[in-house]
Amino acid sequence: MKKFRNSLVVALTLLLLSACSLKEDAAALYKKETPLEAQLEIPSSLEAKEPATIKVTLTQNGEKVEHADYVHYEVWKQDGTIQKNMRDAKNEGNGVYSITVKIDSDGLYFVKLHASNNDSIIMPQKQFIVGELSDSELEYLQKDVKVQEESQEHHH
């Protein structure tokens, strides 16, 4: 009787374990992520009080995004003294969206893109320089470089 009970326990355990095995097509049952990608383009030379166009090219699944759910930009100065509120970007077609900004003073600035398409949301950020940098802005950039250098490991 004891041998029969042990065999029954083993058989039931195997039955339960086989019922929990993964189906070969289980991965196909889940939603596949197709991330939105952005390529930000900022003019290499910007001057205060001159209009400048910032563009982004959006792609998803290897194709240009013609009609994103939304594309917004915000721009601010590194020291927090100037902030341009979030604005809608203009759809120029062929996956390109743009804004024209007019920055009133020299300095270190940041632009942050907020974009969404087909449930994929991205918020890339990029820094840029308008005219000349102040001493405090140069110091800020140098601190950032030192932190990056210290965080990198060197293998010998």
C-alpha positions in Angstrom: 0.0 0.0 0.0 2.9 2.3 0.8 4.4 1.7 -2.6 1.1 2.5 -4.3 0.8 5.8 -2.3 4.3 6.9 -3.2 3.6 6.1 -6.9 0.4 8.0 -6.7 2.1 11.1 -5.2 4.8 11.0 -7.8 2.2 10.7 -10.6 0.1 13.6 -9.3 3.2 15.7 -8.9 4.3 15.1 -12.5 0.8 15.8 -13.7 0.7 19.1 -11.8 4.1 20.1 -13.1 3.3 19.2 -16.7 0.2 21.4 -16.5 2.4 24.4 -15.5 4.8 24.1 -18.3 5.2 27.0 -20.8 3.6 26.8 -24.1 6.0 27.3 -27.0 4.1 30.2 -28.3 3.6 32.0 -24.9 5.8 34.9 -25.9 3.5 35.6 -28.9 0.6 36.1 -26.6 2.1 39.2 -25.0 2.1 42.7 -26.6 5.4 43.4 -28.4 7.0 46.8 -27.6 7.8 49.0 -30.5 9.6 51.9 -28.9 9.5 55.4 -30.2 12.9 56.9 -31.2 13.9 60.5 -31.5 16.8 62.3 -33.2 17.0 65.9 -31.9 18.6 68.5 -34.2 19.8 71.8 -32.7 21.7 74.3 -34.8 25.4 74.2 -33.9 25.7 78.0 -33.5 23.0 80.0 -31.7 22.9 83.7 -30.9 20.8 85.5 -28.4 17.7 87.3 -29.7 17.9 85.4 -33.0 15.2 82.9 -33.9 16.4 79.3 -34.0 14.6 76.1 -35.2 14.9 72.9 -33.1 13.8 69.8 -35.0 13.2 66.2 -34.1 12.8 63.2 -36.4 10.6 60.5 -34.9 10.7 56.9 -35.9 9.0 53.8 -34.7 9.6 50.3 -35.8 12.0 51.6 -38.4 9.5 54.0 -40.0 9.0 57.7 -39.7 6.1 58.8 -37.5 3.9 61.0 -39.7 1.2 61.7 -37.1 2.4 61.3 -33.5 -0.1 61.3 -30.7 1.7 64.4 -29.4 5.0 66.2 -29.6 5.8 69.0 -27.1 9.0 70.8 -26.2 10.1 72.7 -23.2 13.3 74.9 -23.0 15.0 76.3 -19.9 18.3 77.9 -18.9 20.6 75.9 -16.7 20.5 78.3 -13.8 16.7 78.4 -13.8 16.3 82.1 -14.7 14.6 81.5 -18.0 12.0 78.9 -18.8 9.9 78.5 -21.9 6.7 76.7 -21.1 5.8 73.5 -22.9 4.7 74.1 -26.5 3.3 72.0 -29.2 5.7 71.2 -32.1 4.8 71.9 -35.7 4.4 68.8 -37.8 6.6 69.4 -40.9 5.9 66.0 -42.5 8.1 63.0 -43.1 8.4 62.4 -39.3 9.9 65.8 -38.6 8.5 68.1 -35.9 9.9 71.5 -35.0 9.7 74.6 -32.9 11.2 78.0 -33.4 12.6 79.6 -30.2 14.1 83.1 -29.6 16.4 83.0 -26.6 16.9 86.5 -25.0 20.3 85.9 -23.4 23.6 83.9 -23.7 24.1 80.8 -21.6 23.6 77.1 -21.2 20.2 75.8 -22.0 18.3 72.5 -22.1 15.5 71.3 -24.4 13.3 68.4 -23.4 11.0 66.6 -25.9 7.8 64.9 -24.8 6.5 62.7 -27.5 4.0 59.8 -27.7 2.9 57.4 -30.4 1.1 54.1 -30.2 1.5 53.8 -26.4 5.2 54.6 -26.5 6.3 57.7 -24.6 9.7 59.2 -24.7 11.3 62.3 -23.1 14.8 62.9 -24.4 16.7 65.9 -23.2 19.7 67.7 -24.8 21.8 70.7 -23.7 22.9 73.5 -26.0 24.8 76.8 -25.8 23.6 80.2 -26.9 26.4 82.7 -27.4 29.0 82.8 -24.6 28.9 80.9 -21.3 29.2 82.5 -17.9 31.9 81.3 -15.4 29.3 79.4 -13.3 28.0 77.6 -16.5 31.5 76.6 -17.4 32.0 75.3 -13.9 28.7 73.4 -14.1 29.9 71.7 -17.4 33.3 70.9 -15.9 31.7 69.3 -12.8 29.6 67.2 -15.1 32.6 66.0 -17.0 34.5 65.1 -13.8 31.6 63.1 -12.5 31.3 61.2 -15.8 35.1 60.5 -15.8 35.0 59.2 -12.2 32.1 56.9 -12.8 33.8 55.1 -15.7 35.8 52.0 -14.9 39.2 51.5 -16.4 40.4 47.9 -17.2 44.1 47.2 -17.4 
